């Protein structure tokens, strides 16, 4: 949601990475990037907790959660490599 608010609708494949790295044509304010980073880390922790929990997840849900965690990891790593000193 932050990405869409700051930049308008982006393609699902690269919008968040561009947003986090500030690589779009309009520079995203650093405080917005920091807020998005914090929210991604919170979401990642919640997803990992759901995988480790006692609730039985079906294969599709487990795969979706694992994929989302991986996408978050890649986005955060690219953000750290490009935008944070």
N, C-alpha and C positions, 0 to 999 in steps of 0.2 A: 504493500500500500504506500509506503514512503516513497518508493521509486516512482510510482505513478503520480503521486502528488508533486514531487520535485521535477520530474522530467516529462510527464505525460505518459500515455501508454507506450510500452516498449515491447519488443519481441520477447517471448518467453525464454528463448535460448540465451540471450545475452544482456537483457536489460539490467538485471541486478548487478552483474559484474561491472558493466559500464558505470552504473550508478555509484557503486562502492569505490571504484578506482577514480571517479571524477573524469573519465575519458570522453564524456559526451560533449557536444558542441556548447552546452551551457554548463559552466562550472557549478557543481553541487557544493553548497556551503559545508565546511568541515564539521560543524556541529551536527548537521543532518547526517553526514556520513558516520559520525560517532554514535549517534542514536540508532541508526540502522545496524551498525556493527554490534552494539549492545543487545539489540532485539534478536539478531541472528544467533548470538551466543546463548541467550536465554532459551530460544526455541530449540537449539541444538541440545541443550541440557535436558529439556523436557522430553524431547524425542528419545534420547538415550535412556532416560528413566523409564519411559513407556516400554522400551525393548527389554529392559532388565526386570520389569515388574512381574507380578504373579498372574496377571491377566493373560489368558491364552489368545494370541493373535493369529488370524488366518494368514496363509502364505502371501496373499496379495497385499494385505495391510502391512505385514512385516517387510516385504520387499519395498513398498512405497516409503515407509519410514526410513529404511536403510538408504534408499536412493536420495531422499531429502537430506539426510545427515551428510551424505557424501557431497551433495551440491553445496550445502552450507559450508562445509570444510574447504572446498575448492574456492568458493567466493571469498571467504575470510582470508585464506592464504594469498590469493591474488591481490586482495585489498592491502594486506600487510606488506606485500612485496612492492606494490606500486605507489601506495598513498601514504604510508606511515614510515617515517625515517627510522 
